[in-house]
Amino acid sequence: MTTEATLPTTSASPTARQVWTRARGIALALVVLLAGAVAIAVVRSDARHGELDPRSADPYGSRAVAELLADRGVSTRVVTTLDDARAAAGPDTTLLVAVPDLLTERQQTRLHSATEGSGGRTLLVAPGGPAVERLAPGVTADPALSLDSTLAPACDLPAARRAGTADTGGIRYSTTHIEADTCYPSRRLATLLRIPDAPEEAVPEGTPGDTVVLGAPDILFNNHLDEHGNASLALQLLGSRDHLVWYLPSVSDTTAPDDERSFFDLLPSGWLWGTLQLFIAAALAALWRARRLGPLVPEKLPVAIRASETAEGRARLYRKANARDRAATALRSATRTRLAPLVGTPVAQAHTPEALLPALSAHLHDAHGDGQSLHTLLFGPPPGDDAALIALADQLDALERQVRRP
């Protein structure tokens, strides 16, 4: 047939203007979200610059405690590599590990092997579960954090009793060491532990080595040092030896083997939270765009569309999807609906062969009245190709004309 070749073709692909109109809302939301993320990152980076760095005078730095220790004759040295931290371990040194969770598993194991039995003090600042189990074997971190930040000592450790209440609330720990000092408890779990390397009676002279696990870094921050007993507790924990080595782990530390560092090890933790926020924002945007969650609401068209154009458009869609079965079903269903009133059958039973076919056979008086041929025509299988579909449409049209013939 050549009729289709003469019909004008209409492109269903959206234009660039239509795409921009539909997507500009999402694009604007993403720009606002990105700008907000950058602003928050800038604000947080200014506030947290030099966190736990004894050279930093920022609110979350630790320069104040380093200055107070210097007044008492305790020298402070900053190291950023594992080799320097291991070499500094000794009986006259306190080794502070600022962020133990930044160390890899092998680094944590190597650091513990260097500090164990050194006779010095190792202070771990808020280590998580896996880190504390390797750096202080026998200590376990509880998943639930302390609800209160300011806690009472409730132990016999002299440094804690002299300091009194302090901001140690954070990660809570339990230990299997019987001789350990468990201080500043929160719901029966300690937020500060002191574990001696050996029983004190086994050390004939001098100060025994130990490991101190601190649940929160607040007592070391500049803006919290003058609150409660934070300064007293910090000075006593860090000033028991003549030298303080402040270890700031860095992702650029080359002492870790390359095969233990992945791409995610090089990303700050804030980027992971930022990515999660982007996924949540995308889900909310998708929910916002998918507004049709209920039944469709009919709307009046702004312009009148001819029935022939609607039929042609649906036919093109059927042909593009190669849906001959659905096209044949639509043709047969419409024909049965129109034939039922003509032969005296209720429209509700138009699609029931037992009700429609006998009435239709009785109405016809020629070869078309054969029940089997009518059943195949009105309820038969879908056509196998386009030619069979066209033939089916012609036969249905001929049957309807014959029924309507007086």
C-alpha positions as YAML, in Angstrom:
chain: A
units: angstrom
residues:
- id: 1
  name: MET
  ca: [0.00, 0.00, 0.00]
- id: 2
  name: THR
  ca: [1.28, 3.47, -0.93]
- id: 3
  name: THR
  ca: [-1.04, 5.50, 1.30]
- id: 4
  name: GLU
  ca: [1.41, 5.42, 4.22]
- id: 5
  name: ALA
  ca: [4.24, 6.76, 2.08]
- id: 6
  name: THR
  ca: [2.25, 9.93, 1.30]
- id: 7
  name: LEU
  ca: [1.45, 10.72, 4.93]
- id: 8
  name: PRO
  ca: [3.56, 13.41, 6.60]
- id: 9
  name: THR
  ca: [5.92, 12.16, 9.29]
- id: 10
  name: THR
  ca: [5.96, 13.79, 12.71]
- id: 11
  name: SER
  ca: [9.01, 13.46, 14.93]
- id: 12
  name: ALA
  ca: [8.27, 12.32, 18.49]
- id: 13
  name: SER
  ca: [11.77, 13.17, 19.73]
- id: 14
  name: PRO
  ca: [11.84, 16.15, 22.12]
- id: 15
  name: THR
  ca: [13.69, 19.26, 21.03]
- id: 16
  name: ALA
  ca: [16.58, 20.76, 22.95]
- id: 17
  name: ARG
  ca: [14.25, 23.46, 24.31]
- id: 18
  name: GLN
  ca: [11.80, 20.85, 25.59]
- id: 19
  name: VAL
  ca: [14.60, 18.88, 27.24]
- id: 20
  name: TRP
  ca: [15.89, 22.01, 28.97]
- id: 21
  name: THR
  ca: [12.37, 22.97, 30.11]
- id: 22
  name: ARG
  ca: [11.87, 19.55, 31.69]
- id: 23
  name: ALA
  ca: [15.32, 19.30, 33.25]
- id: 24
  name: ARG
  ca: [15.89, 22.86, 34.46]
- id: 25
  name: GLY
  ca: [14.17, 22.19, 37.79]
- id: 26
  name: ILE
  ca: [16.45, 19.26, 38.57]
- id: 27
  name: ALA
  ca: [19.50, 21.17, 37.31]
- id: 28
  name: LEU
  ca: [18.64, 24.14, 39.54]
- id: 29
  name: ALA
  ca: [18.20, 21.84, 42.55]
- id: 30
  name: LEU
  ca: [21.58, 20.21, 41.89]
- id: 31
  name: VAL
  ca: [23.28, 23.60, 41.58]
- id: 32
  name: VAL
  ca: [21.74, 24.76, 44.87]
- id: 33
  name: LEU
  ca: [22.73, 21.48, 46.54]
- id: 34
  name: LEU
  ca: [26.29, 21.75, 45.22]
- id: 35
  name: ALA
  ca: [26.59, 25.36, 46.33]
- id: 36
  name: GLY
  ca: [25.31, 24.44, 49.79]
- id: 37
  name: ALA
  ca: [27.76, 21.54, 50.04]
- id: 38
  name: VAL
  ca: [30.66, 23.80, 49.06]
- id: 39
  name: ALA
  ca: [29.57, 26.44, 51.59]
- id: 40
  name: ILE
  ca: [29.28, 23.87, 54.38]
- id: 41
  name: ALA
  ca: [32.65, 22.40, 53.43]
- id: 42
  name: VAL
  ca: [34.27, 25.84, 53.55]
- id: 43
  name: VAL
  ca: [32.73, 26.65, 56.93]
- id: 44
  name: ARG
  ca: [33.67, 23.29, 58.39]
- id: 45
  name: SER
  ca: [37.16, 23.44, 56.95]
- id: 46
  name: ASP
  ca: [37.71, 26.82, 58.62]
- id: 47
  name: ALA
  ca: [36.36, 25.55, 61.94]
- id: 48
  name: ARG
  ca: [38.23, 22.23, 61.89]
- id: 49
  name: HIS
  ca: [41.49, 23.44, 60.43]
- id: 50
  name: GLY
  ca: [44.40, 21.91, 62.32]
- id: 51
  name: GLU
  ca: [42.21, 19.63, 64.43]
- id: 52
  name: LEU
  ca: [44.21, 17.99, 67.25]
- id: 53
  name: ASP
  ca: [47.38, 19.67, 65.99]
- id: 54
  name: PRO
  ca: [49.54, 21.03, 68.85]
- id: 55
  name: ARG
  ca: [50.78, 23.78, 66.50]
- id: 56
  name: SER
  ca: [47.26, 25.07, 65.75]
- id: 57
  name: ALA
  ca: [45.58, 27.89, 67.71]
- id: 58
  name: ASP
  ca: [42.20, 27.24, 66.08]
- id: 59
  name: PRO
  ca: [39.28, 26.22, 68.32]
- id: 60
  name: TYR
  ca: [39.80, 22.53, 67.55]
- id: 61
  name: GLY
  ca: [43.58, 22.70, 67.64]
- id: 62
  name: SER
  ca: [45.72, 21.71, 70.64]
- id: 63
  name: ARG
  ca: [48.29, 24.45, 70.92]
- id: 64
  name: ALA
  ca: [47.09, 25.51, 74.37]
- id: 65
  name: VAL
  ca: [47.83, 22.17, 76.00]
- id: 66
  name: ALA
  ca: [51.24, 22.05, 74.30]
- id: 67
  name: GLU
  ca: [52.08, 25.50, 75.68]
- id: 68
  name: LEU
  ca: [51.05, 24.47, 79.20]
- id: 69
  name: LEU
  ca: [53.17, 21.34, 78.95]
- id: 70
  name: ALA
  ca: [56.14, 23.40, 77.77]
- id: 71
  name: ASP
  ca: [55.79, 25.60, 80.89]
- id: 72
  name: ARG
  ca: [56.16, 22.41, 82.94]
- id: 73
  name: GLY
  ca: [59.28, 21.30, 81.10]
- id: 74
  name: VAL
  ca: [57.66, 18.75, 78.78]
- id: 75
  name: SER
  ca: [58.81, 19.02, 75.17]
- id: 76
  name: THR
  ca: [56.35, 18.35, 72.37]
- id: 77
  name: ARG
  ca: [57.38, 17.02, 68.95]
- id: 78
  name: VAL
  ca: [55.01, 16.38, 66.04]
- id: 79
  name: VAL
  ca: [55.56, 13.37, 63.77]
- id: 80
  name: THR
  ca: [53.48, 12.31, 60.78]
- id: 81
  name: THR
  ca: [55.00, 8.95, 59.79]
- id: 82
  name: LEU
  ca: [54.79, 5.55, 61.39]
- id: 83
  name: ASP
  ca: [58.56, 5.06, 61.37]
- id: 84
  name: ASP
  ca: [59.09, 8.25, 63.39]
- id: 85
  name: ALA
  ca: [56.38, 7.25, 65.85]
- id: 86
  name: ARG
  ca: [57.87, 3.79, 66.32]
- id: 87
  name: ALA
  ca: [61.36, 5.21, 66.81]
- id: 88
  name: ALA
  ca: [60.11, 7.65, 69.45]
- id: 89
  name: ALA
  ca: [58.67, 4.96, 71.74]
- id: 90
  name: GLY
  ca: [60.68, 4.79, 74.96]
- id: 91
  name: PRO
  ca: [60.44, 4.93, 78.76]
- id: 92
  name: ASP
  ca: [60.80, 8.73, 78.93]
- id: 93
  name: THR
  ca: [58.25, 9.43, 76.16]
- id: 94
  name: THR
  ca: [54.49, 9.75, 75.92]
- id: 95
  name: LEU
  ca: [53.28, 8.83, 72.42]
- id: 96
  name: LEU
  ca: [49.92, 10.39, 71.54]
- id: 97
  name: VAL
  ca: [48.18, 8.89, 68.50]
- id: 98
  name: ALA
  ca: [45.72, 11.57, 67.38]
- id: 99
  name: VAL
  ca: [43.55, 9.64, 64.90]
- id: 100
  name: PRO
  ca: [44.23, 5.88, 65.24]
- id: 101
  name: ASP
  ca: [41.49, 4.97, 62.77]
- id: 102
  name: LEU
  ca: [43.49, 6.52, 59.90]
- id: 103
  name: LEU
  ca: [46.13, 3.81, 60.26]
- id: 104
  name: THR
  ca: [45.88, 0.65, 58.22]
- id: 105
  name: GLU
  ca: [45.64, -2.73, 59.91]
- id: 106
  name: ARG
  ca: [49.31, -3.46, 59.35]
- id: 107
  name: GLN
  ca: [50.34, 0.00, 60.61]
- id: 108
  name: GLN
  ca: [48.33, -0.50, 63.79]
- id: 109
  name: THR
  ca: [49.94, -3.88, 64.38]
- id: 110
  name: ARG
  ca: [53.45, -2.48, 63.82]
- id: 111
  name: LEU
  ca: [52.81, 0.48, 66.12]
- id: 112
  name: HIS
  ca: [51.59, -1.80, 68.91]
- id: 113
  name: SER
  ca: [54.65, -4.02, 68.59]
- id: 114
  name: ALA
  ca: [56.88, -0.95, 69.02]
- id: 115
  name: THR
  ca: [55.07, 0.50, 72.04]
- id: 116
  name: GLU
  ca: [54.42, -2.75, 73.89]
- id: 117
  name: GLY
  ca: [56.95, -3.13, 76.68]
- id: 118
  name: SER
  ca: [58.72, 0.15, 75.82]
- id: 119
  name: GLY
  ca: [58.18, 1.50, 79.30]
- id: 120
  name: GLY
  ca: [56.57, 4.67, 77.97]
- id: 121
  name: ARG
  ca: [52.97, 5.79, 77.79]
- id: 122
  name: THR
  ca: [50.81, 5.42, 74.67]
- id: 123
  name: LEU
  ca: [47.67, 7.57, 74.54]
- id: 124
  name: LEU
  ca: [45.07, 6.62, 71.93]
- id: 125
  name: VAL
  ca: [42.54, 9.33, 71.12]
- id: 126
  name: ALA
  ca: [39.04, 7.93, 70.39]
- id: 127
  name: PRO
  ca: [40.03, 4.75, 68.53]
- id: 128
  name: GLY
  ca: [37.19, 2.81, 66.94]
- id: 129
  name: GLY
  ca: [36.45, -0.87, 67.36]
- id: 130
  name: PRO
  ca: [38.94, -2.46, 64.93]
- id: 131
  name: ALA
  ca: [41.72, 0.03, 65.80]
- id: 132
  name: VAL
  ca: [41.51, -0.32, 69.58]
- id: 133
  name: GLU
  ca: [41.48, -4.13, 69.38]
- id: 134
  name: ARG
  ca: [44.84, -4.06, 67.57]
- id: 135
  name: LEU
  ca: [46.47, -1.16, 69.40]
- id: 136
  name: ALA
  ca: [45.26, -2.22, 72.86]
- id: 137
  name: PRO
  ca: [44.49, -5.96, 72.82]
- id: 138
  name: GLY
  ca: [41.87, -6.91, 75.35]
- id: 139
  name: VAL
  ca: [39.91, -3.67, 74.87]
- id: 140
  name: THR
  ca: [36.61, -3.56, 72.98]
- id: 141
  name: ALA
  ca: [34.71, -0.48, 71.79]
- id: 142
  name: ASP
  ca: [30.98, -0.40, 72.34]
- id: 143
  name: PRO
  ca: [28.87, 0.55, 69.26]
- id: 144
  name: ALA
  ca: [26.72, 2.94, 71.33]
- id: 145
  name: LEU
  ca: [28.28, 6.28, 72.20]
- id: 146
  name: SER
  ca: [27.99, 8.02, 75.54]
- id: 147
  name: LEU
  ca: [24.92, 10.21, 75.82]
- id: 148
  name: ASP
  ca: [26.67, 12.67, 78.16]
- id: 149
  name: SER
  ca: [29.89, 14.50, 77.30]
- id: 150
  name: THR
  ca: [30.80, 15.60, 80.84]
- id: 151
  name: LEU
  ca: [31.34, 12.67, 83.21]
- id: 152
  name: ALA
  ca: [32.63, 12.04, 86.71]
- id: 153
  name: PRO
  ca: [35.82, 9.96, 87.30]
- id: 154
  name: ALA
  ca: [34.37, 7.18, 89.52]
- id: 155
  name: CYS
  ca: [37.74, 5.39, 89.69]
- id: 156
  name: ASP
  ca: [40.92, 5.27, 91.77]
- id: 157
  name: LEU
  ca: [43.26, 6.65, 89.10]
- id: 158
  name: PRO
  ca: [45.02, 9.61, 90.80]
- id: 159
  name: ALA
  ca: [45.03, 11.76, 87.66]
- id: 160
  name: ALA
  ca: [41.27, 11.33, 87.22]
- id: 161
  name: ARG
  ca: [40.48, 11.93, 90.91]
- id: 162
  name: ARG
  ca: [42.50, 15.17, 90.95]
- id: 163
  name: ALA
  ca: [40.94, 16.41, 87.71]
- id: 164
  name: GLY
  ca: [37.33, 15.65, 88.66]
- id: 165
  name: THR
  ca: [34.63, 15.91, 86.02]
- id: 166
  name: ALA
  ca: [35.86, 16.19, 82.44]
- id: 167
  name: ASP
  ca: [34.60, 16.05, 78.85]
- id: 168
  name: THR
  ca: [35.52, 12.43, 78.12]
- id: 169
  name: GLY
  ca: [32.09, 11.27, 76.93]
- id: 170
  name: GLY
  ca: [32.30, 9.68, 73.50]
- id: 171
  name: ILE
  ca: [33.25, 6.12, 72.62]
- id: 172
  name: ARG
  ca: [32.77, 3.68, 75.48]
- id: 173
  name: TYR
  ca: [35.10, 0.76, 76.14]
- id: 174
  name: SER
  ca: [35.20, -2.52, 78.03]
- id: 175
  name: THR
  ca: [38.34, -4.50, 78.86]
- id: 176
  name: THR
  ca: [39.39, -7.93, 80.02]
- id: 177
  name: HIS
  ca: [42.43, -6.57, 81.90]
- id: 178
  name: ILE
  ca: [41.79, -7.01, 85.61]
- id: 179
  name: GLU
  ca: [44.42, -4.44, 86.62]
- id: 180
  name: ALA
  ca: [43.09, -1.75, 84.24]
- id: 181
  name: ASP
  ca: [41.74, 1.55, 85.59]
- id: 182
  name: THR
  ca: [38.24, 2.13, 84.23]
- id: 183
  name: CYS
  ca: [37.32, 5.80, 84.61]
- id: 184
  name: TYR
  ca: [34.55, 8.21, 83.62]
- id: 185
  name: PRO
  ca: [31.92, 5.51, 83.12]
- id: 186
  name: SER
  ca: [28.78, 6.01, 81.08]
- id: 187
  name: ARG
  ca: [26.19, 3.32, 81.74]
- id: 188
  name: ARG
  ca: [28.77, 1.05, 83.33]
- id: 189
  name: LEU
  ca: [31.24, 1.34, 80.42]
- id: 190
  name: ALA
  ca: [34.39, 3.43, 80.73]
- id: 191
  name: THR
  ca: [35.29, 6.33, 78.45]
- id: 192
  name: LEU
  ca: [38.88, 6.40, 79.77]
- id: 193
  name: LEU
  ca: [41.03, 3.31, 80.34]
- id: 194
  name: ARG
  ca: [44.55, 3.00, 81.69]
- id: 195
  name: ILE
  ca: [46.13, -0.38, 81.07]
- id: 196
  name: PRO
  ca: [49.59, -1.00, 82.56]
- id: 197
  name: ASP
  ca: [52.02, -2.96, 80.41]
- id: 198
  name: ALA
  ca: [52.94, -5.07, 83.45]
- id: 199
  name: PRO
  ca: [51.77, -5.26, 87.06]
- id: 200
  name: GLU
  ca: [53.24, -2.31, 88.99]
- id: 201
  name: GLU
  ca: [54.82, -4.59, 91.60]
- id: 202
  name: ALA
  ca: [56.81, -6.22, 88.78]
- id: 203
  name: VAL
  ca: [58.57, -2.90, 88.05]
- id: 204
  name: PRO
  ca: [61.27, -2.44, 90.71]
- id: 205
  name: GLU
  ca: [61.89, 1.24, 90.05]
- id: 206
  name: GLY
  ca: [60.73, 4.00, 87.76]
- id: 207
  name: THR
  ca: [57.32, 4.53, 86.20]
- id: 208
  name: PRO
  ca: [55.75, 1.48, 84.52]
- id: 209
  name: GLY
  ca: [54.68, 1.75, 80.91]
- id: 210
  name: ASP
  ca: [50.99, 1.88, 80.13]
- id: 211
  name: THR
  ca: [48.38, 2.50, 77.47]
- id: 212
  name: VAL
  ca: [45.65, 5.09, 77.92]
- id: 213
  name: VAL
  ca: [42.51, 4.89, 75.78]
- id: 214
  name: LEU
  ca: [40.54, 8.15, 75.66]
- id: 215
  name: GLY
  ca: [36.97, 8.05, 74.36]
- id: 216
  name: ALA
  ca: [36.78, 11.66, 73.12]
- id: 217
  name: PRO
  ca: [39.35, 14.34, 72.10]
- id: 218
  name: ASP
  ca: [37.50, 17.23, 73.77]
- id: 219
  name: ILE
  ca: [39.94, 17.67, 76.68]
- id: 220
  name: LEU
  ca: [42.71, 18.39, 74.14]
- id: 221
  name: PHE
  ca: [40.86, 21.10, 72.16]
- id: 222
  name: ASN
  ca: [41.74, 24.74, 72.70]
- id: 223
  name: ASN
  ca: [38.09, 25.78, 73.13]
- id: 224
  name: HIS
  ca: [37.39, 23.10, 75.78]
- id: 225
  name: LEU
  ca: [40.62, 23.15, 77.76]
- id: 226
  name: ASP
  ca: [39.36, 25.67, 80.34]
- id: 227
  name: GLU
  ca: [36.14, 23.78, 81.04]
- id: 228
  name: HIS
  ca: [35.62, 21.48, 84.04]
- id: 229
  name: GLY
  ca: [38.76, 19.47, 84.80]
- id: 230
  name: ASN
  ca: [39.84, 19.12, 81.17]
- id: 231
  name: ALA
  ca: [43.15, 20.98, 81.54]
- id: 232
  name: SER
  ca: [44.13, 19.08, 84.68]
- id: 233
  name: LEU
  ca: [43.34, 15.71, 83.15]
- id: 234
  name: ALA
  ca: [45.13, 16.52, 79.86]
- id: 235
  name: LEU
  ca: [48.27, 17.78, 81.60]
- id: 236
  name: GLN
  ca: [48.47, 14.75, 83.87]
- id: 237
  name: LEU
  ca: [47.92, 12.26, 81.06]
- id: 238
  name: LEU
  ca: [50.44, 13.93, 78.74]
- id: 239
  name: GLY
  ca: [52.96, 15.23, 81.26]
- id: 240
  name: SER
  ca: [53.97, 12.04, 83.07]
- id: 241
  name: ARG
  ca: [57.16, 11.81, 80.90]
- id: 242
  name: ASP
  ca: [59.72, 14.40, 79.88]
- id: 243
  name: HIS
  ca: [58.96, 14.11, 76.17]
- id: 244
  name: LEU
  ca: [55.66, 14.10, 74.30]
- id: 245
  name: VAL
  ca: [55.58, 12.80, 70.73]
- id: 246
  name: TRP
  ca: [52.37, 13.89, 68.99]
- id: 247
  name: TYR
  ca: [51.65, 11.47, 66.15]
- id: 248
  name: LEU
  ca: [49.32, 12.87, 63.47]
- id: 249
  name: PRO
  ca: [48.67, 9.98, 61.04]
- id: 250
  name: SER
  ca: [48.60, 11.04, 57.42]
- id: 251
  name: VAL
  ca: [47.23, 9.36, 54.30]
- id: 252
  name: SER
  ca: [50.49, 10.34, 52.57]
- id: 253
  name: ASP
  ca: [52.52, 8.12, 54.92]
- id: 254
  name: THR
  ca: [54.61, 5.90, 52.63]
- id: 255
  name: THR
  ca: [55.23, 3.28, 55.32]
- id: 256
  name: ALA
  ca: [51.99, 1.51, 54.38]
- id: 257
  name: PRO
  ca: [52.26, -1.00, 51.51]
- id: 258
  name: ASP
  ca: [50.58, 0.05, 48.33]
- id: 259
  name: ASP
  ca: [48.42, -3.07, 48.24]
- id: 260
  name: GLU
  ca: [46.76, -2.05, 51.54]
- id: 261
  name: ARG
  ca: [45.64, 1.36, 50.32]
- id: 262
  name: SER
  ca: [42.60, 1.70, 48.13]
- id: 263
  name: PHE
  ca: [41.12, 4.72, 46.44]
- id: 264
  name: PHE
  ca: [38.67, 5.23, 49.31]
- id: 265
  name: ASP
  ca: [41.54, 5.38, 51.82]
- id: 266
  name: LEU
  ca: [42.67, 8.59, 50.15]
- id: 267
  name: LEU
  ca: [39.27, 10.27, 50.43]
- id: 268
  name: PRO
  ca: [38.31, 12.22, 53.55]
- id: 269
  name: SER
  ca: [35.35, 10.84, 55.45]
- id: 270
  name: GLY
  ca: [33.33, 13.95, 54.61]
- id: 271
  name: TRP
  ca: [33.19, 12.97, 50.95]
- id: 272
  name: LEU
  ca: [31.44, 9.72, 51.86]
- id: 273
  name: TRP
  ca: [28.75, 11.65, 53.72]
- id: 274
  name: GLY
  ca: [28.51, 14.07, 50.81]
- id: 275
  name: THR
  ca: [27.97, 11.21, 48.37]
- id: 276
  name: LEU
  ca: [25.26, 9.77, 50.62]
- id: 277
  name: GLN
  ca: [23.54, 13.16, 50.68]
- id: 278
  name: LEU
  ca: [23.65, 13.33, 46.89]
- id: 279
  name: PHE
  ca: [21.98, 9.92, 46.63]
- id: 280
  name: ILE
  ca: [19.27, 11.02, 49.07]
- id: 281
  name: ALA
  ca: [18.75, 14.24, 47.09]
- id: 282
  name: ALA
  ca: [18.48, 12.26, 43.84]
- id: 283
  name: ALA
  ca: [15.89, 9.95, 45.42]
- id: 284
  name: LEU
  ca: [13.87, 12.94, 46.65]
- id: 285
  name: ALA
  ca: [14.09, 14.55, 43.20]
- id: 286
  name: ALA
  ca: [12.87, 11.34, 41.57]
- id: 287
  name: LEU
  ca: [9.98, 11.17, 44.06]
- id: 288
  name: TRP
  ca: [9.16, 14.80, 43.36]
- id: 289
  name: ARG
  ca: [9.10, 14.24, 39.60]
- id: 290
  name: ALA
  ca: [7.03, 11.05, 39.90]
- id: 291
  name: ARG
  ca: [3.93, 12.87, 41.05]
- id: 292
  name: ARG
  ca: [1.41, 10.57, 39.33]
- id: 293
  name: LEU
  ca: [1.10, 8.05, 42.13]
- id: 294
  name: GLY
  ca: [-2.69, 7.76, 41.89]
- id: 295
  name: PRO
  ca: [-5.19, 7.24, 39.04]
- id: 296
  name: LEU
  ca: [-4.82, 9.43, 35.98]
- id: 297
  name: VAL
  ca: [-6.99, 12.55, 35.88]
- id: 298
  name: PRO
  ca: [-8.62, 13.23, 32.50]
- id: 299
  name: GLU
  ca: [-7.92, 16.68, 31.17]
- id: 300
  name: LYS
  ca: [-9.44, 18.57, 28.30]
- id: 301
  name: LEU
  ca: [-7.10, 18.88, 25.35]
- id: 302
  name: PRO
  ca: [-6.18, 22.44, 24.40]
- id: 303
  name: VAL
  ca: [-6.92, 21.68, 20.73]
- id: 304
  name: ALA
  ca: [-9.30, 19.31, 18.97]
- id: 305
  name: ILE
  ca: [-7.64, 16.27, 17.39]
- id: 306
  name: ARG
  ca: [-9.32, 14.39, 14.61]
- id: 307
  name: ALA
  ca: [-10.14, 10.76, 15.29]
- id: 308
  name: SER
  ca: [-8.25, 9.71, 12.18]
- id: 309
  name: GLU
  ca: [-5.06, 11.30, 13.50]
- id: 310
  name: THR
  ca: [-5.46, 9.56, 16.85]
- id: 311
  name: ALA
  ca: [-6.01, 6.22, 15.13]
- id: 312
  name: GLU
  ca: [-3.02, 6.80, 12.87]
- id: 313
  name: GLY
  ca: [-0.81, 7.74, 15.80]
- id: 314
  name: ARG
  ca: [-1.79, 4.62, 17.75]
- id: 315
  name: ALA
  ca: [-1.25, 2.49, 14.67]
- id: 316
  name: ARG
  ca: [2.24, 3.91, 14.25]
- id: 317
  name: LEU
  ca: [3.02, 3.10, 17.87]
- id: 318
  name: TYR
  ca: [1.79, -0.46, 17.43]
- id: 319
  name: ARG
  ca: [3.86, -0.85, 14.30]
- id: 320
  name: LYS
  ca: [6.98, 0.63, 15.93]
- id: 321
  name: ALA
  ca: [6.62, -1.80, 18.85]
- id: 322
  name: ASN
  ca: [5.81, -4.70, 16.46]
- id: 323
  name: ALA
  ca: [2.70, -5.31, 18.59]
- id: 324
  name: ARG
  ca: [0.47, -7.11, 16.10]
- id: 325
  name: ASP
  ca: [-1.15, -9.08, 18.88]
- id: 326
  name: ARG
  ca: [-2.33, -5.95, 20.70]
- id: 327
  name: ALA
  ca: [-3.48, -4.35, 17.46]
- id: 328
  name: ALA
  ca: [-5.50, -7.44, 16.55]
- id: 329
  name: THR
  ca: [-6.98, -7.60, 20.06]
- id: 330
  name: ALA
  ca: [-8.05, -3.94, 19.81]
- id: 331
  name: LEU
  ca: [-9.66, -4.49, 16.39]
- id: 332
  name: ARG
  ca: [-11.54, -7.62, 17.48]
- id: 333
  name: SER
  ca: [-12.69, -6.08, 20.76]
- id: 334
  name: ALA
  ca: [-14.06, -2.97, 19.04]
- id: 335
  name: THR
  ca: [-15.82, -5.08, 16.41]
- id: 336
  name: ARG
  ca: [-17.44, -7.35, 19.02]
- id: 337
  name: THR
  ca: [-18.62, -4.31, 20.99]
- id: 338
  name: ARG
  ca: [-20.31, -2.84, 17.92]
- id: 339
  name: LEU
  ca: [-21.79, -6.16, 16.72]
- id: 340
  name: ALA
  ca: [-23.39, -7.19, 20.03]
- id: 341
  name: PRO
  ca: [-26.27, -4.63, 20.01]
- id: 342
  name: LEU
  ca: [-26.92, -5.36, 16.32]
- id: 343
  name: VAL
  ca: [-27.62, -9.06, 16.97]
- id: 344
  name: GLY
  ca: [-29.49, -8.58, 20.25]
- id: 345
  name: THR
  ca: [-26.69, -9.49, 22.68]
- id: 346
  name: PRO
  ca: [-25.98, -7.35, 25.76]
- id: 347
  name: VAL
  ca: [-22.78, -5.36, 25.49]
- id: 348
  name: ALA
  ca: [-21.58, -6.91, 28.77]
- id: 349
  name: GLN
  ca: [-21.58, -10.33, 27.02]
- id: 350
  name: ALA
  ca: [-20.04, -9.09, 23.78]
- id: 351
  name: HIS
  ca: [-16.69, -10.71, 24.58]
- id: 352
  name: THR
  ca: [-18.15, -14.10, 25.57]
- id: 353
  name: PRO
  ca: [-18.12, -16.53, 22.61]
- id: 354
  name: GLU
  ca: [-21.00, -18.61, 24.04]
- id: 355
  name: ALA
  ca: [-23.29, -15.56, 24.02]
- id: 356
  name: LEU
  ca: [-22.18, -13.65, 20.91]
- id: 357
  name: LEU
  ca: [-21.50, -16.37, 18.32]
- id: 358
  name: PRO
  ca: [-24.92, -18.11, 18.37]
- id: 359
  name: ALA
  ca: [-26.74, -14.81, 18.04]
- id: 360
  name: LEU
  ca: [-24.43, -13.74, 15.24]
- id: 361
  name: SER
  ca: [-24.83, -17.04, 13.37]
- id: 362
  name: ALA
  ca: [-28.61, -16.76, 13.61]
- id: 363
  name: HIS
  ca: [-28.49, -13.26, 12.23]
- id: 364
  name: LEU
  ca: [-26.39, -14.28, 9.21]
- id: 365
  name: HIS
  ca: [-27.77, -16.52, 6.48]
- id: 366
  name: ASP
  ca: [-24.70, -17.33, 4.33]
- id: 367
  name: ALA
  ca: [-21.28, -18.94, 4.65]
- id: 368
  name: HIS
  ca: [-20.21, -16.43, 7.29]
- id: 369
  name: GLY
  ca: [-22.70, -17.98, 9.65]
- id: 370
  name: ASP
  ca: [-20.40, -20.97, 10.23]
- id: 371
  name: GLY
  ca: [-19.61, -20.95, 13.95]
- id: 372
  name: GLN
  ca: [-16.01, -22.09, 13.56]
- id: 373
  name: SER
  ca: [-15.06, -19.39, 11.06]
- id: 374
  name: LEU
  ca: [-16.74, -16.71, 13.15]
- id: 375
  name: HIS
  ca: [-14.92, -17.92, 16.26]
- id: 376
  name: THR
  ca: [-11.57, -17.78, 14.43]
- id: 377
  name: LEU
  ca: [-12.33, -14.33, 13.07]
- id: 378
  name: LEU
  ca: [-13.54, -12.75, 16.33]
- id: 379
  name: PHE
  ca: [-11.63, -14.78, 18.96]
- id: 380
  name: GLY
  ca: [-8.79, -16.38, 17.03]
- id: 381
  name: PRO
  ca: [-5.01, -16.22, 17.54]
- id: 382
  name: PRO
  ca: [-3.03, -13.08, 16.68]
- id: 383
  name: PRO
  ca: [-1.84, -12.69, 13.06]
- id: 384
  name: GLY
  ca: [1.69, -13.78, 12.24]
- id: 385
  name: ASP
  ca: [2.68, -10.83, 10.03]
- id: 386
  name: ASP
  ca: [1.52, -7.41, 8.84]
- id: 387
  name: ALA
  ca: [-0.24, -8.86, 5.81]
- id: 388
  name: ALA
  ca: [-2.33, -11.15, 8.00]
- id: 389
  name: LEU
  ca: [-3.17, -8.20, 10.26]
- id: 390
  name: ILE
  ca: [-4.40, -6.18, 7.27]
- id: 391
  name: ALA
  ca: [-6.45, -9.15, 6.06]
- id: 392
  name: LEU
  ca: [-7.98, -9.51, 9.53]
- id: 393
  name: ALA
  ca: [-8.98, -5.85, 9.55]
- id: 394
  name: ASP
  ca: [-10.61, -6.22, 6.10]
- id: 395
  name: GLN
  ca: [-12.54, -9.35, 7.19]
- id: 396
  name: LEU
  ca: [-13.78, -7.69, 10.37]
- id: 397
  name: ASP
  ca: [-14.91, -4.66, 8.39]
- id: 398
  name: ALA
  ca: [-16.69, -6.88, 5.88]
- id: 399
  name: LEU
  ca: [-18.43, -8.83, 8.65]
- id: 400
  name: GLU
  ca: [-19.69, -5.65, 10.30]
- id: 401
  name: ARG
  ca: [-21.00, -4.29, 6.98]
- id: 402
  name: GLN
  ca: [-22.82, -7.55, 6.34]
- id: 403
  name: VAL
  ca: [-24.47, -7.49, 9.78]
- id: 404
  name: ARG
  ca: [-25.54, -3.88, 9.31]
- id: 405
  name: ARG
  ca: [-26.96, -4.62, 5.84]
- id: 406
  name: PRO
  ca: [-30.78, -4.54, 6.01]
...
